[in-house]
């Protein structure tokens, strides 16, 4: 395993997030991502407001700025070899803009998906 190149903060209390992060962990065979469950309440894991971290997806490439939304997803994809081409394409501003619009739309329906997964 290598030293993590990326930190991803996720909501471990969200069944949808747990499933997605579970998949990303399986794909991250190199150990390039440090996945931090912010729902666990561990002290010192939140570089910004915890509620903000829970509202939207955040990631940070080593020594880089904190990325939010589609940019954070793109960074995570770049860290996983099989998804890297998608992450590189997402650096193109028009595509990143479209992905961010789609992500913001998803955030509106996310509570419905969360309820559905909690019931199963």
Protein Blocks (a to p, Z undefined) as FASTA:
>chain_A
ZZdfbdcdddfkbmklmmmmmmmmmmmmnopaccddfknopghiambdfklmmmpccddd
ehiacdehjllmmmmmmmpmklmmmmmmmmpmklmmmmmmmmmmmmmmmmmmmmmmmmZZ
